[in-house]
């Protein structure tokens, strides 16, 4: 039995990732800030777990409640309140980094003892092509029109920290997923992909074998070269 924790699992990409991994035979623990928002994921057969990635006590309590852990999907994230330069200040930057970057570190560090006890530990970090400089700077990419600084910087950091975790944990499979331009609340459902398409990379990486890649960046089309 594969035990899997997904953060931010009560809606959108997290909820769809939970659905697909349950269908693949995983026992899924669905992390969410407010347990009252967990009806949809409970209906799928997941166990709702109170988990706020910005709160160390919440993270510690969530991880201590799990009997085992084989796969960690760090999906929780926020878009933030700044979408350009004129509305940007240090607090707007800090708020996004606290959730999207520090939150991943906080959960991953708390999860390490359980993951180290697994025969096949896997970590999947959900980033974005918005964190990829080439996609941001070349016309024709979905990411090119994005002007937000905090969100882009946070996702670039997620890609880098994934590489570093993979180097430090050679017995783990640690990879990072780009959902692509998916219709979610983040973009007022303007994305051209469905949430199923948007979770293809994360689900693939959550179900890789022990001989699979590590330290790599994947979209649903395959590996994205650094």
N, C-alpha and C positions, 0 to 999 in steps of 0.2 A: 504494500500500500504506500503510495506517494503522498506525503503530507505537504501541502502548499499554502503559504500565506501570501495574500495579495493585499497591498495597501490601496486605499481609495477605491474599494471594490463595490460600493453601493450603487454606482451608476456608470453609464457611458462605457469607456474602454475597460475599466476595471470590472464592471458587471459582466461584460461580454467575455472577458478573459476567464472569469470565474465559470461562466456557463460552459465554455469550451473545454476547460480543464476538468471540470466535473464529468463531462461527457467522455473525456479521455481516461477516466478512472481515478482521478486524484481526489483525495479528501481535502476540501478547500476551506480555509479559514479566511473570512472576508473582513479585512480591517476597514473601519470607518469611524469618523469622529462621533457621530450620533447614531446610536443603535436604533433609534426610532425610524431611521431612513433605510433600514435593512430588509424590509419586507420582500423586495424583489429578489434579492440574493438568497434569502432564506427559502423562498419558493423554489429555487433551483436545487436546494439541498446542501447549501453551504452553511457553515456555522459563523454567525456574525460575531465579531470581536471588536470591542471598543478600542480604537487606536488612533491617537492624534500624533502625527509624526513630529510636531513641534513641541511635544510635551514628554520629557524623559520618563516621568512617573507612569504616564499612560503607555508608553512603549514598553517599559519594563514589565508592567502588569500584563500586557497582552502577550508578550513572549513567554512569561512564566506560566501562563495558562495553557500553553500548547503542550501536548504529550510528546510530540516529535516534529521535526521540520526537515524536509528534503529540498524544497524549492521556495525561494523568496522572490516575489515579483514586486519590485519597488515602483509602483504605478502612481501613487498620490502626487499631485502637483497642482499649482495654481498659475493662472495667467498673470496676475498682478494688476495694479492700478495705473501703471505708466505705459503709454503706448508711443512715446516719442521722446524728444529732448526737453521740450518746454514744460512738460508735466512731470519730469523726473527729479527726484531728490534721493538723498541717501537712505531714507526710511523705506521708500518704495523699492529700492534695490535690495535692502536688507530683508524685507518681508518675503520677497520671492526666493532669495537664496536660502533663507531659513527653512522654507518648506521643501523646495525642489532639490537642494543640494545637502544642506545640513541634515534635513529629515532623512535622506537616504543613508547617510553615515550613521545617524542615531539608531535607525532600525537595524541596519546591517550589523553594527557592532553588538547590539543586544542579541541578535540572532545567531552570532557566530558559534556560541557553545552548542546549540542544537544542531546547526548545520555541520559542525565538525564531527558530530556523532552519527551523521548520515553516511551511508556507503557511497552515495552519489550526490553530493551537494551542488546545487545550482542556484545562481543568482541572476536575475534578469532586471536590468534597470531600464525604465522607459524614458527615453530622451525625446529628441525631435530633430528633423532635418534643419529646423530653425537654429540649432546649435552648431551647424556645419558651415564654416566660412564660405566654402565654394558654392553651396546652395544659396546662401544669402547674397552673394556678390555677382552671380551670373544670371542674366535675364533668361527667362524661360523656365526657371525652377519655381515651383509653388511658393517657396520660401522668400524669393527675391523681394516682393512688395512689403514684407514685414519690417516695421520700423522699431518695434519694441526692443529696448536694450536689456532690461532685467531678465525677461523670459529667455531671450536668445543666449545671454551670458550664462544663465543657470543651466541650460541644456548643453552648452559647450562644456561646462564643468562636469556634468554628469558623464559625458563621453570620456573625458580625461580620467575621472575617478574610477570609472569601470576598468580602464586599461591598467591603472595602478593596483586596484584590488586583484585583478587577474594575475599580475606579476607576484603579488604577495601571497596569493592562495593558489599555488600551482595544482593542488589536488581538486580544486573546485572548477566548475565551468561558470565563468562570470562574463556576461555579454550585455550588450546594450541594443535596444530596439528603437527604430524610428517608425511610429505609426503611419506617417504620411498625412496628407491633407484629408482628414476624416471629419465627417459631419458630427460635431459635438457642441456642447454648450459654449466651449471656448471660442468658436467661430460662428456662433448663431446658426449652427447646422448648415453652413455654406460649403463645407468640404465635399469633394466629389467622390469620396470613398465611404462605404458603409462601416459601421463599427466592427463588423466581422472582418472586413478587409484590413481595417486599422489594427486588428489584434493578431494578424497572421504572423508577424515577426515575433511578437512576444510569446505566442503559443508555441511556435517552432522552437524557440530558444528554451522555453520551460520544459520541453519534452526531449531535449537532445540526449544522446548517450554519453557515457563516460569518456568516449574517444572523440567527442565533438569539439568544436572550436571554443576558444576562450580568449577574452580580451578583444572581441570583434564587435563591429557595428553592423547591424542588419536592418534592412527594410523588407517588405513583403516580396520584393523582387530578388532578394539575396544580399550577399555581403557588400557593404559599402567600403571601398578602399580608402585608407587613411592617406 
